[in-house]
Amino acid sequence: FFFGPYKIDPREVFLVSKHSFALVNLKPVVPGKALLSFFFPFSKRVVPRFTDLSSEEVCDLWLTARNVGEKVEKHFKASSLTLAIQDGPQAGQTVPHVHIHVLPRKAGDFEKNDEIYDAIDDKAKAMNDHLNLDKERRDRTMDEMEAEAKDLRALFD
């Protein structure tokens, strides 16, 4: 699996569809945050922009996002979802590869609801300092991510 220039360890992946794969997040802003990325089987094809996808690929990506969202919302006892795409560098996209952020949401997880978008954007250092997100967040170990991916994989059996 490739996510832009990054090779993804299969232990981080919990769902694979025809054109997409879902993986756990290294440093989630909320418990259960997952990433859903475009996947081109047996290729290192990198697709930087949403408009570069075919109609079939778009359908698969969004249907998979709906499936993942439904499962992670229940699994993490959330009451809502935020689904977000940052399409291009001026939109905050830090990995040049089509992906959807799937975030299970709970009441009060952010003081102001829209602060979630600033938290998603790794470049928003000033906002992160304001929210103190990086003081609470840390990179997870591969063992932690593998355990979460294993739990989530079981939801799709």
Backbone hydrogen bonds, N-H to C=O, Kabsch-Sander energy under -0.5 kcal/mol:
donor,donor_aa,acceptor,acceptor_aa,energy
3,F,6,Y,-3.2
4,G,2,F,-0.5
6,Y,3,F,-2.0
8,I,1,F,-2.7
12,E,9,D,-2.3
13,V,10,P,-0.9
14,F,22,A,-2.6
15,L,22,A,-1.2
17,S,20,S,-2.7
21,F,37,S,-2.1
22,A,15,L,-2.7
23,L,35,L,-2.7
24,V,12,E,-2.2
25,N,33,K,-1.0
33,K,30,V,-1.9
34,A,102,V,-2.7
35,L,23,L,-2.5
36,L,100,I,-2.4
37,S,21,F,-2.9
37,S,35,L,-0.5
38,F,98,V,-1.8
39,F,19,H,-4.3
43,S,40,F,-1.3
47,V,45,R,-0.5
52,D,49,R,-1.7
53,L,50,F,-1.7
58,V,54,S,-2.5
59,C,55,S,-2.5
60,D,56,E,-2.3
61,L,57,E,-2.5
62,W,58,V,-2.5
63,L,59,C,-2.6
64,T,60,D,-2.4
65,A,61,L,-2.1
66,R,62,W,-2.2
67,N,63,L,-2.0
68,V,64,T,-3.1
69,G,65,A,-3.0
70,E,66,R,-2.4
71,K,67,N,-1.8
72,V,68,V,-3.0
73,E,69,G,-2.3
74,K,70,E,-1.4
75,H,71,K,-2.7
76,F,72,V,-2.3
77,K,74,K,-1.6
78,A,73,E,-2.9
79,S,105,R,-2.7
80,S,105,R,-1.5
82,T,103,L,-2.2
84,A,101,H,-1.9
87,D,85,I,-0.7
88,G,86,Q,-1.0
91,A,88,G,-1.4
92,G,89,P,-1.5
93,Q,88,G,-2.0
97,H,95,V,-2.8
98,V,47,V,-3.1
100,I,36,L,-2.9
101,H,84,A,-3.2
102,V,34,A,-2.7
102,V,100,I,-0.5
103,L,82,T,-2.7
103,L,101,H,-0.6
105,R,80,S,-2.9
109,D,106,K,-1.9
115,E,112,K,-2.3
116,I,113,N,-1.6
117,Y,114,D,-1.3
118,D,114,D,-0.7
119,A,115,E,-2.1
120,I,116,I,-1.9
121,D,117,Y,-1.4
122,D,120,I,-1.0
124,A,121,D,-2.1
125,K,123,K,-1.9
128,N,124,A,-2.6
129,D,125,K,-2.7
130,H,126,A,-2.0
131,L,127,M,-2.7
132,N,128,N,-1.3
133,L,128,N,-1.4
136,E,132,N,-0.9
136,E,133,L,-0.9
137,R,133,L,-2.5
140,R,26,L,-2.0
145,M,141,T,-2.3
146,E,142,M,-3.0
147,A,143,D,-2.2
148,E,144,E,-2.1
149,A,145,M,-2.7
150,K,146,E,-2.4
151,D,147,A,-2.1
152,L,148,E,-2.6
153,R,149,A,-2.9
154,A,150,K,-1.6
155,L,151,D,-0.6
155,L,152,L,-1.1
156,F,153,R,-1.7
157,D,154,A,-1.0
